[in-house]
Amino acid sequence: MKKCFFALSIITTLFGLIACEPVNKPEQPTIAIEPATLSLFIGQQDTLVAIITPEDTTGILIWESSNTKVVTVDANGVIKAKSEGEAIISVVANAGTAQCTVTVQSGILTIDKETFECNVYESTQLTITKPEHKATARVTWKSSNSSVANVDSKGNVTAIAVGNAVITASVSGCKSVECAVKVNEVPLTFDRKHLIEHFTGDQCGYCPYGMYSIVDYLEKATTPTIWVSHHAGFNQDEFTISESLKLVSALGVNGAPAMAMNRTKQEEGLIFHPGYLPEITIKDKAKAAVSVKIEHTYNEASRQMDITVSGESSFATDSKFLLSVLVKENRLVGKQADYYYAWGDYMWKEFMHARVVRCMLTPATGDTIVMDNQAYSKTYSYTIPEKWVAENCCVVAYVTPVSNQPVINAEQVVLVEGTTGGEQYNPYGITESKGPGSKITFHQAQTSKIEGENLLEVTLISNTKVSTGYGDAQPVATVYIHTDAEVLTAGTYPIKDDGSMGSIAAGYRIDEKTSFGGSLLMYAVSEYLVGGQIAAAHIWRMLDGEMVVDEAGNITLNIKTCSGTTVAGSYTASSASYLPKINKSIDLKQMVDITKGFKK
């Protein structure tokens, strides 16, 4: 009995000891984000830190944003402010979830002028202050009406014409700021000359057409216009100079033929194809606000020229302008690609280039001039290289605002007094030409189908240099007369479809059931047309008829066109107003479109 009591006591004691021993429970893990709140500007980024207690608690952290349009967050807690607003950034782990409230604001921009007035051609510098976190950010400037006030990438505003405009400055992540500009009129008191800057290259096959367009335009122009030609914009050739390449870059020329008329924006843009010239209406034709005067001397022995360019402004404010001075040369002979009028490899071996810019005495975009009491003057000296023909050179000067556009006024003088500076010569191919020298009759063949049948018959009354072919854009037969062609003996030559026209001939059948059909007759004589070929815009589509050209180049025409009209008559160089009077002592090689007089 005692033994049992003793054992029970021991058990009881042990139980008591066990029951009284303290229990070590594990600490509950917690998670928090530092910082708990955050304010950012658009474009800023920061890193949030997840604080987990105890530190040895492990687990994967998952970051989320309640509004990714405002703030984004990556797997490492890096947040980026995207737009104005508020977003909750959450992090989830085994320890639980924590949150951070992020507020995003726009950066504050300020502009030094909210409004100002100025005169035409005056320049004003605008300055903005950026928030600290955007100190190195790029500023984008824009004008609501660049034809009234233009603004460059540095905030320099140039007044172009009378009117109103709003200049806007923008920085990514900041609210844009604006400045209202009012441009006032200035007196236009000085005689004005206009400037055509033409961009070309000897590998540009369409460029001769651009040159001829300018020639045609200047013949019809009623206002004094100066033409300079830069061999840049398409390729570099023997007449390319570094200043022309820099000007191409400054003006954004990215092809040729191209040109700028007074650097004034047209519907087609600042730079546009010379073919648009006849449609251009020049504003402020007669007068300008700034004058340009050139005085110079030329020493034939030393070949040195000394030039002073001066002028005045018609308004009182002493503004800054840019003055450009260059020397151009006419009658420069070099090669030239030509897709319309040259043969073989489409390259003139000898082409007369005109108005070629040979050097610039100023930087490509001009020297800065500051009106002093409404006047300016700049002096330059230059030695003409031996290879240049001084008698074919002219000095050109023009003034622009600091924005480089528009050209306000221009002037030119011949380098050698008593000469024409070669200005009477226009660009053209100068390959030897001896004229048609034969009689040729063209007969349209009537067929009921295209494939495999005659399209055109060419009857040669005498041995003649003739070439025939097909058009590549339409199912047509063409005939050319040119000096490089093979001499064919007298006889009748059918032009047949060789199978290459079958796929494009559908719908263009040459029979009485159609009104559209008919071969295109291209007539080109190198006596009148440079190289021999005539552009597709100046041809006839004929159903039937005959045209005879005699040895003197006289034309007898009697054809029926696809529209059903008859064109007939005899035309000679001396009697037809649309043909040039032939004067072999002056020039037989100028391009003339002999078909324009037959158009109805």
C-alpha positions as CSV (number, residue, x, y, z in Angstrom):
1,M,0.0,0.0,0.0
2,K,2.9,2.4,0.8
3,K,4.7,1.4,-2.4
4,C,1.6,2.4,-4.4
5,F,1.2,5.7,-2.6
6,F,4.9,6.5,-3.2
7,A,4.6,5.7,-6.9
8,L,1.5,7.8,-7.2
9,S,3.3,10.7,-5.5
10,I,6.1,10.5,-7.9
11,I,3.8,10.4,-10.9
12,T,1.8,13.3,-9.5
13,T,5.0,15.3,-8.9
14,L,6.2,14.6,-12.4
15,F,2.9,15.6,-13.8
16,G,3.0,18.8,-11.9
17,L,6.4,19.6,-13.1
18,I,5.4,18.9,-16.7
19,A,2.3,20.9,-16.4
20,C,4.2,24.0,-15.1
21,E,6.8,24.0,-17.8
22,P,6.3,27.3,-20.1
23,V,5.3,26.7,-23.8
24,N,7.5,28.5,-26.6
25,K,5.0,29.4,-29.3
26,P,6.5,30.5,-32.8
27,E,6.3,34.4,-33.7
28,Q,3.5,35.3,-36.1
29,P,5.2,36.7,-39.4
30,T,4.3,40.2,-40.6
31,I,4.9,42.1,-43.9
32,A,5.0,45.9,-44.6
33,I,6.1,48.1,-47.5
34,E,8.6,51.0,-47.1
35,P,7.5,53.6,-47.8
36,A,3.8,53.2,-47.1
37,T,3.0,56.3,-49.2
38,L,4.9,57.8,-52.1
39,S,4.5,60.8,-54.4
40,L,6.1,60.8,-57.9
41,F,6.1,62.9,-61.1
42,I,5.2,61.4,-64.4
43,G,8.2,59.6,-65.8
44,Q,9.9,59.1,-62.4
45,Q,10.6,55.6,-60.9
46,D,11.5,54.3,-57.5
47,T,11.9,50.9,-55.7
48,L,9.6,49.7,-52.9
49,V,11.0,47.4,-50.2
50,A,9.0,44.6,-48.6
51,I,9.9,44.3,-44.9
52,I,9.1,40.8,-43.5
53,T,9.4,39.9,-39.8
54,P,10.9,37.7,-38.7
55,E,13.7,38.1,-41.2
56,D,14.2,34.4,-41.8
57,T,10.6,34.0,-43.1
58,T,10.9,32.8,-46.6
59,G,8.4,32.9,-49.5
60,I,7.8,34.3,-53.0
61,L,6.9,38.0,-53.2
62,I,4.2,38.9,-55.7
63,W,3.9,42.6,-56.6
64,E,0.7,44.1,-58.2
65,S,-0.6,47.6,-59.1
66,S,-4.2,48.5,-58.8
67,N,-3.9,50.8,-61.9
68,T,-1.2,50.1,-64.4
69,K,-2.1,53.1,-66.4
70,V,-0.9,55.3,-63.5
71,V,1.9,53.2,-62.0
72,T,3.5,49.9,-63.0
73,V,5.5,47.6,-60.8
74,D,7.9,44.7,-61.7
75,A,8.9,41.6,-59.8
76,N,11.6,43.4,-57.9
77,G,9.3,46.2,-56.6
78,V,10.5,48.8,-59.1
79,I,7.6,51.2,-59.8
80,K,7.3,53.6,-62.7
81,A,4.9,56.6,-62.9
82,K,3.0,56.7,-66.1
83,S,0.2,59.3,-65.8
84,E,-1.6,61.5,-63.3
85,G,-3.6,59.7,-60.7
86,E,-3.3,57.3,-57.8
87,A,-2.6,53.6,-57.6
88,I,-2.2,51.0,-54.8
89,I,0.8,48.8,-54.9
90,S,0.4,45.5,-53.2
91,V,2.9,42.8,-52.2
92,V,1.7,39.3,-51.3
93,A,3.8,36.7,-49.5
94,N,3.4,33.9,-47.0
95,A,3.6,36.5,-44.3
96,G,0.5,38.3,-45.7
97,T,-0.2,41.3,-47.8
98,A,1.0,44.9,-47.6
99,Q,0.2,48.0,-49.5
100,C,1.7,51.4,-50.6
101,T,-0.3,54.3,-51.9
102,V,1.4,56.1,-54.9
103,T,0.3,59.5,-56.1
104,V,1.5,60.7,-59.5
105,Q,1.6,64.3,-60.5
106,S,2.4,66.1,-63.7
107,G,5.7,68.0,-63.8
108,I,5.3,71.8,-63.8
109,L,6.5,73.7,-66.8
110,T,6.7,77.5,-66.9
111,I,7.3,79.7,-70.0
112,D,8.9,83.2,-69.9
113,K,6.2,84.7,-72.2
114,E,2.6,83.8,-72.4
115,T,1.9,86.3,-75.2
116,F,3.9,88.8,-77.3
117,E,3.7,90.8,-80.5
118,C,6.3,91.2,-83.2
119,N,6.8,92.3,-86.8
120,V,7.2,90.1,-89.8
121,Y,10.6,88.4,-90.0
122,E,11.5,89.3,-86.4
123,S,12.8,86.5,-84.2
124,T,12.0,85.9,-80.5
125,Q,13.6,83.4,-78.1
126,L,11.2,81.6,-75.8
127,T,12.5,79.9,-72.7
128,I,10.8,77.3,-70.4
129,T,11.7,76.2,-66.9
130,K,11.5,72.4,-66.3
131,P,11.0,70.5,-63.0
132,E,14.2,69.2,-61.5
133,H,13.6,65.6,-62.4
134,K,13.1,66.6,-66.0
135,A,16.2,68.8,-66.2
136,T,17.7,66.9,-69.1
137,A,14.4,66.0,-70.8
138,R,13.8,67.0,-74.5
139,V,11.5,69.9,-75.2
140,T,9.1,69.6,-78.2
141,W,8.1,72.9,-79.8
142,K,5.1,73.3,-82.1
143,S,3.4,76.2,-83.9
144,S,-0.4,76.1,-84.5
145,N,0.2,78.1,-87.8
146,S,3.8,77.8,-89.1
147,S,3.0,80.0,-92.1
148,V,2.5,82.8,-89.6
149,A,5.1,82.0,-86.9
150,N,7.6,79.2,-87.2
151,V,9.4,77.8,-84.1
152,D,12.6,75.7,-84.2
153,S,13.8,73.0,-81.9
154,K,15.4,75.5,-79.5
155,G,12.3,77.6,-79.0
156,N,13.3,80.4,-81.4
157,V,10.2,81.9,-83.0
158,T,10.4,83.6,-86.4
159,A,7.5,85.7,-87.7
160,I,6.7,84.8,-91.3
161,A,3.5,86.6,-92.1
162,V,0.8,88.8,-90.6
163,G,-1.6,86.8,-88.3
164,N,-1.9,84.9,-85.1
165,A,-0.3,81.6,-83.9
166,V,0.0,79.7,-80.7
167,I,3.4,78.2,-79.8
168,T,3.3,75.1,-77.6
169,A,6.1,73.6,-75.6
170,S,5.8,70.0,-74.4
171,V,8.0,67.8,-72.2
172,S,7.1,64.1,-71.6
173,G,5.4,63.8,-68.2
174,C,4.6,67.5,-67.9
175,K,1.6,69.6,-68.8
176,S,2.2,71.6,-71.9
177,V,2.5,75.4,-71.9
178,E,1.5,77.9,-74.5
179,C,2.4,81.3,-75.8
180,A,0.1,83.4,-78.1
181,V,1.9,85.3,-80.9
182,K,0.5,88.2,-82.9
183,V,2.5,89.1,-86.0
184,N,2.2,92.7,-87.3
185,E,2.7,93.9,-90.8
186,V,5.8,95.7,-91.9
187,P,6.3,98.1,-94.9
188,L,7.2,96.4,-98.2
189,T,9.3,99.0,-99.8
190,F,12.1,97.3,-101.8
191,D,12.1,95.7,-105.2
192,R,12.1,92.0,-104.9
193,K,13.6,89.0,-106.8
194,H,12.5,85.4,-106.2
195,L,14.8,82.4,-105.7
196,I,14.5,78.9,-107.1
197,E,16.8,76.4,-105.4
198,H,16.9,73.3,-107.5
199,F,18.3,69.9,-106.4
200,T,19.6,67.5,-109.0
201,G,22.3,64.9,-109.8
202,D,23.8,63.2,-112.8
203,Q,22.4,59.8,-111.8
204,C,18.9,61.2,-111.5
205,G,17.1,60.1,-114.7
206,Y,14.0,62.3,-114.0
207,C,16.0,65.4,-113.3
208,P,16.3,66.7,-116.9
209,Y,12.5,66.8,-117.0
210,G,12.7,68.9,-113.8
211,M,15.2,71.2,-115.5
212,Y,13.0,71.7,-118.5
213,S,10.0,72.4,-116.3
214,I,12.0,75.3,-114.7
215,V,13.0,76.6,-118.1
216,D,9.4,76.6,-119.2
217,Y,8.3,78.3,-116.0
218,L,10.9,81.1,-116.2
219,E,9.9,81.8,-119.8
220,K,6.3,82.4,-118.6
221,A,7.2,84.1,-115.3
222,T,6.2,87.7,-114.9
223,T,8.4,88.4,-111.9
224,P,12.2,88.5,-111.7
225,T,13.4,85.0,-110.6
226,I,16.9,83.7,-109.9
227,W,17.7,80.0,-110.4
228,V,20.5,78.1,-108.6
229,S,21.1,74.4,-109.0
230,H,22.6,72.2,-106.2
231,H,24.0,68.8,-107.3
232,A,22.7,67.2,-104.2
233,G,19.7,65.5,-102.8
234,F,19.9,62.3,-104.9
235,N,23.5,61.4,-105.4
236,Q,26.9,63.1,-105.4
237,D,28.6,63.9,-108.7
238,E,31.5,66.0,-110.0
239,F,29.6,69.2,-109.3
240,T,28.6,68.4,-105.7
241,I,30.0,70.6,-102.9
242,S,29.9,70.1,-99.2
243,E,27.8,73.2,-98.6
244,S,25.1,71.9,-100.9
245,L,24.9,68.6,-98.9
246,K,24.6,70.6,-95.7
247,L,21.8,72.6,-97.2
248,V,20.0,69.5,-98.3
249,S,20.2,68.2,-94.7
250,A,19.0,71.5,-93.2
251,L,16.0,71.7,-95.6
252,G,15.0,68.0,-95.4
253,V,15.5,67.3,-99.1
254,N,15.4,63.5,-99.6
255,G,15.2,63.1,-103.3
256,A,15.5,64.6,-106.7
257,P,14.4,66.4,-108.8
258,A,13.3,68.7,-106.1
259,M,13.2,72.5,-105.5
260,A,12.2,75.2,-103.2
261,M,10.5,78.4,-104.4
262,N,11.6,81.1,-101.9
263,R,11.5,78.2,-99.4
264,T,7.9,79.1,-99.0
265,K,5.5,76.2,-98.1
266,Q,3.1,75.2,-100.8
267,E,0.4,72.6,-100.6
268,E,3.0,70.1,-101.7
269,G,5.3,71.1,-98.9
270,L,8.5,73.1,-98.6
271,I,10.3,71.0,-101.2
272,F,8.4,70.0,-104.3
273,H,8.8,68.7,-107.8
274,P,9.6,71.3,-110.5
275,G,6.6,70.0,-112.4
276,Y,4.4,72.0,-110.0
277,L,5.9,75.3,-111.0
278,P,3.3,76.4,-113.5
279,E,0.6,76.1,-110.8
280,I,2.5,78.2,-108.2
281,T,1.1,81.6,-107.4
282,I,3.8,83.8,-105.9
283,K,2.6,86.2,-103.2
284,D,4.2,89.6,-102.5
285,K,5.5,89.5,-106.1
286,A,7.0,93.0,-106.4
287,K,8.2,94.2,-103.0
288,A,10.1,93.0,-99.9
289,A,10.9,94.3,-96.4
290,V,14.7,93.8,-96.8
291,S,16.9,94.9,-99.8
292,V,19.9,93.1,-101.3
293,K,22.6,94.9,-103.2
294,I,25.8,93.3,-104.6
295,E,28.9,95.4,-105.4
296,H,32.0,93.6,-106.6
297,T,35.3,93.7,-108.5
298,Y,37.0,91.0,-110.4
299,N,40.7,90.9,-111.3
300,E,41.1,88.8,-114.5
301,A,44.9,88.4,-113.9
302,S,44.7,87.1,-110.3
303,R,41.1,85.8,-110.7
304,Q,40.2,87.3,-107.4
305,M,36.9,88.8,-106.7
306,D,35.9,91.1,-103.8
307,I,32.2,91.3,-102.9
308,T,30.2,93.5,-100.7
309,V,26.6,92.6,-100.0
310,S,24.5,95.3,-98.3
311,G,20.9,96.3,-97.7
312,E,18.3,97.9,-95.6
313,S,15.2,96.9,-93.7
314,S,11.9,98.8,-94.0
315,F,11.0,98.6,-90.3
316,A,12.7,100.1,-87.2
317,T,13.4,97.0,-85.1
318,D,17.0,95.8,-85.5
319,S,16.4,92.1,-86.1
320,K,18.8,89.3,-87.0
321,F,18.8,87.7,-90.4
322,L,20.8,85.2,-92.4
323,L,22.8,86.2,-95.5
324,S,23.8,83.6,-98.0
325,V,26.3,84.3,-100.8
326,L,27.3,81.9,-103.6
327,V,28.9,81.6,-107.0
328,K,27.2,79.7,-109.8
329,E,28.5,78.7,-113.2
330,N,26.6,78.0,-116.4
331,R,27.4,75.8,-119.4
332,L,29.1,73.0,-117.5
333,V,29.5,69.9,-119.6
334,G,29.1,66.5,-117.8
335,K,27.2,63.3,-118.0
336,Q,23.5,63.0,-117.1
337,A,21.0,60.2,-116.8
338,D,17.8,60.9,-118.7
339,Y,14.8,58.5,-118.7
340,Y,12.9,60.5,-121.3
341,Y,15.3,61.8,-123.9
342,A,18.5,59.8,-123.8
343,W,19.2,56.5,-125.3
344,G,21.2,53.3,-124.7
345,D,22.1,53.3,-121.0
346,Y,19.9,56.4,-120.4
347,M,22.9,58.5,-119.9
348,W,24.0,61.6,-121.8
349,K,27.7,61.4,-122.4
350,E,27.7,65.2,-122.8
351,F,25.0,67.3,-121.1
352,M,25.1,71.0,-120.6
353,H,24.4,71.8,-116.9
354,A,23.2,75.3,-116.0
355,R,23.1,77.5,-112.9
356,V,25.4,75.1,-111.0
357,V,26.3,76.2,-107.5
358,R,30.2,76.0,-107.5
359,C,30.9,77.5,-104.1
360,M,29.3,79.2,-101.1
361,L,31.1,82.1,-99.5
362,T,29.0,81.7,-96.4
363,P,27.9,78.7,-94.4
364,A,25.3,76.6,-96.1
365,T,22.5,78.2,-94.1
366,G,24.0,81.7,-94.2
367,D,25.9,84.2,-92.1
368,T,24.1,85.9,-89.3
369,I,23.6,89.6,-89.9
370,V,22.3,92.2,-87.4
371,M,20.6,95.3,-88.7
372,D,22.5,98.4,-87.5
373,N,20.2,101.4,-87.7
374,Q,18.1,99.4,-90.2
375,A,21.1,98.5,-92.5
376,Y,23.7,95.7,-92.9
377,S,26.9,95.1,-94.9
378,K,29.1,92.1,-95.4
379,T,32.4,91.7,-97.4
380,Y,33.8,88.6,-99.0
381,S,36.8,87.7,-101.1
382,Y,37.3,84.6,-103.3
383,T,39.7,83.4,-106.0
384,I,38.0,81.8,-108.9
385,P,39.7,78.4,-109.8
386,E,41.4,78.1,-113.1
387,K,39.0,75.5,-114.4
388,W,36.0,77.7,-114.0
389,V,35.0,79.9,-116.9
390,A,34.7,83.3,-115.3
391,E,32.5,84.7,-118.2
392,N,29.9,82.0,-117.3
393,C,29.7,82.8,-113.6
394,C,27.3,84.8,-111.5
395,V,27.3,85.9,-107.9
396,V,24.0,85.3,-106.0
397,A,23.0,86.7,-102.6
398,Y,19.8,86.2,-100.6
399,V,18.4,86.9,-97.2
400,T,16.3,84.7,-95.0
401,P,15.0,84.9,-91.4
402,V,17.0,83.0,-88.8
403,S,14.6,80.1,-89.4
404,N,16.0,79.8,-93.0
405,Q,12.6,80.3,-94.5
406,P,11.2,82.0,-96.4
407,V,13.7,83.7,-98.7
408,I,12.9,87.4,-98.2
409,N,14.8,88.8,-101.1
410,A,17.6,87.8,-103.6
411,E,19.9,89.4,-106.1
412,Q,22.5,88.3,-108.6
413,V,25.2,90.0,-110.8
414,V,27.5,88.6,-113.5
415,L,31.1,88.0,-112.4
416,V,32.7,89.6,-115.5
417,E,31.3,92.9,-116.5
418,G,30.1,93.1,-120.1
419,T,29.1,89.4,-120.2
420,T,25.8,87.6,-119.7
421,G,27.3,85.1,-117.2
422,G,26.0,82.3,-119.4
423,E,22.5,82.9,-118.2
424,Q,21.0,82.6,-121.7
425,Y,21.9,78.9,-121.9
426,N,19.5,76.3,-120.7
427,P,20.3,72.7,-119.8
428,Y,20.2,70.1,-122.6
429,G,22.0,67.2,-124.1
430,I,24.6,68.2,-126.7
431,T,25.2,64.9,-128.6
432,E,25.8,65.6,-132.2
433,S,22.5,65.6,-134.2
434,K,22.0,65.8,-137.9
435,G,18.2,65.8,-138.2
436,P,15.8,63.3,-139.9
437,G,17.3,63.3,-143.3
438,S,14.5,61.2,-144.8
439,K,10.8,60.8,-145.5
440,I,8.9,58.5,-143.2
441,T,5.2,57.5,-143.4
442,F,3.5,55.9,-140.4
443,H,0.4,53.7,-141.0
444,Q,-1.9,52.3,-138.3
445,A,-2.7,48.7,-139.0
446,Q,-6.3,47.6,-138.3
447,T,-6.7,44.3,-136.6
448,S,-9.5,42.3,-134.9
449,K,-7.3,40.9,-132.3
450,I,-4.1,41.8,-130.5
451,E,-2.1,38.7,-130.1
452,G,0.1,37.8,-133.0
453,E,-1.1,40.5,-135.3
454,N,0.4,43.6,-136.7
455,L,-0.2,46.8,-134.7
456,L,1.6,49.3,-136.8
457,E,3.2,49.5,-140.1
458,V,6.2,51.8,-140.7
459,T,6.8,52.7,-144.4
460,L,10.3,54.1,-145.1
461,I,10.5,56.1,-148.3
462,S,14.2,56.3,-148.0
463,N,17.0,54.7,-145.9
464,T,16.4,56.0,-142.3
465,K,17.6,55.6,-138.8
466,V,14.5,54.3,-137.0
467,S,13.8,52.3,-133.8
468,T,10.5,50.6,-132.8
469,G,9.3,49.2,-129.6
470,Y,6.4,48.6,-127.2
471,G,5.2,50.7,-124.3
472,D,5.8,49.1,-120.9
473,A,2.6,50.6,-119.2
474,Q,0.1,50.1,-122.0
475,P,-0.3,47.9,-125.0
476,V,1.2,50.3,-127.5
477,A,3.5,50.4,-130.5
478,T,6.0,53.2,-130.6
479,V,8.3,54.6,-133.3
480,Y,11.4,56.7,-132.7
481,I,13.8,58.5,-135.0
482,H,17.2,59.1,-133.5
483,T,20.8,59.2,-134.4
484,D,21.8,56.1,-132.6
485,A,19.2,53.9,-134.3
486,E,20.0,51.2,-136.9
487,V,19.7,52.4,-140.5
488,L,16.8,50.6,-142.2
489,T,16.5,50.4,-145.9
490,A,13.3,51.7,-147.6
491,G,10.3,49.5,-147.3
492,T,7.4,48.6,-145.1
493,Y,8.1,47.2,-141.6
494,P,5.3,45.6,-139.5
495,I,5.5,45.9,-135.7
496,K,4.1,42.7,-134.2
497,D,3.2,41.6,-130.8
498,D,5.9,39.3,-129.5
499,G,3.7,37.9,-126.8
500,S,4.8,40.3,-124.2
501,M,1.7,42.4,-124.6
502,G,-0.9,39.6,-124.2
503,S,-1.4,40.0,-120.5
504,I,-2.1,43.7,-120.6
505,A,-3.9,43.9,-123.9
506,A,-7.3,42.9,-122.5
507,G,-9.8,45.7,-122.9
508,Y,-7.5,47.6,-125.3
509,R,-8.4,45.8,-128.5
510,I,-7.8,47.7,-131.7
511,D,-11.0,47.2,-133.7
512,E,-14.1,49.1,-134.7
513,K,-16.0,47.9,-131.6
514,T,-13.9,49.8,-129.2
515,S,-13.4,53.6,-128.8
516,F,-10.3,53.4,-126.6
517,G,-8.0,51.3,-128.7
518,G,-5.2,52.4,-131.0
519,S,-1.4,52.4,-131.0
520,L,0.4,55.2,-129.4
521,L,2.5,57.0,-132.0
522,M,5.6,58.5,-130.6
523,Y,7.3,60.8,-133.1
524,A,10.7,62.1,-132.1
525,V,13.3,63.7,-134.3
526,S,16.7,64.6,-132.7
527,E,16.8,67.8,-134.7
528,Y,14.0,69.1,-132.5
529,L,13.9,66.8,-129.5
530,V,17.0,66.1,-127.3
531,G,18.1,62.6,-127.9
532,G,15.1,61.6,-129.9
533,Q,12.5,60.2,-127.5
534,I,9.3,62.1,-126.5
535,A,7.6,61.8,-123.2
536,A,4.4,59.7,-123.0
537,A,2.4,62.8,-122.1
538,H,3.0,64.3,-125.5
539,I,1.8,61.6,-127.9
540,W,-1.2,60.7,-130.1
541,R,-3.3,57.6,-129.8
542,M,-4.3,57.0,-133.3
543,L,-6.6,54.4,-135.0
544,D,-5.6,55.2,-138.6
545,G,-3.8,57.7,-140.7
546,E,-0.5,58.9,-142.0
547,M,2.2,61.3,-141.0
548,V,5.1,62.2,-143.3
549,V,8.3,64.0,-142.3
550,D,10.6,65.2,-145.0
551,E,14.3,65.8,-144.9
552,A,13.8,69.4,-143.8
553,G,11.7,68.4,-140.9
554,N,8.4,69.6,-142.4
555,I,5.4,67.6,-141.1
556,T,2.3,66.5,-143.0
557,L,-0.3,64.9,-140.7
558,N,-3.6,63.3,-141.4
559,I,-4.7,60.9,-138.7
560,K,-7.9,59.6,-137.1
561,T,-7.6,59.5,-133.3
562,C,-9.3,57.0,-131.0
563,S,-11.9,59.6,-130.1
564,G,-13.0,59.8,-133.7
565,T,-11.6,63.2,-134.5
566,T,-9.4,63.9,-137.5
567,V,-6.2,65.9,-137.1
568,A,-4.7,67.1,-140.4
569,G,-2.5,69.8,-141.8
570,S,1.0,70.8,-142.9
571,Y,3.4,72.3,-140.4
572,T,6.8,73.8,-140.9
573,A,9.3,75.2,-138.5
574,S,8.9,78.6,-140.0
575,S,5.1,78.8,-140.1
576,A,4.0,77.0,-137.0
577,S,3.9,79.0,-133.8
578,Y,4.5,76.0,-131.6
579,L,7.7,75.0,-133.4
580,P,10.9,77.0,-133.0
581,K,12.4,78.9,-135.8
582,I,15.4,76.9,-136.9
583,N,18.6,78.9,-136.6
584,K,21.5,76.5,-137.0
585,S,24.0,79.1,-136.0
586,I,22.5,79.4,-132.5
587,D,21.2,76.0,-131.3
588,L,19.6,73.0,-133.0
589,K,19.6,70.9,-129.9
590,Q,17.1,72.6,-127.6
591,M,14.2,70.3,-126.6
592,V,11.0,71.1,-128.2
593,D,7.7,69.2,-128.0
594,I,6.6,69.2,-131.6
595,T,3.3,67.5,-130.8
596,K,1.8,70.1,-128.5
597,G,0.4,72.0,-131.5
598,F,-1.7,69.0,-132.5
599,K,-3.5,68.6,-129.2
600,K,-7.2,69.2,-129.2
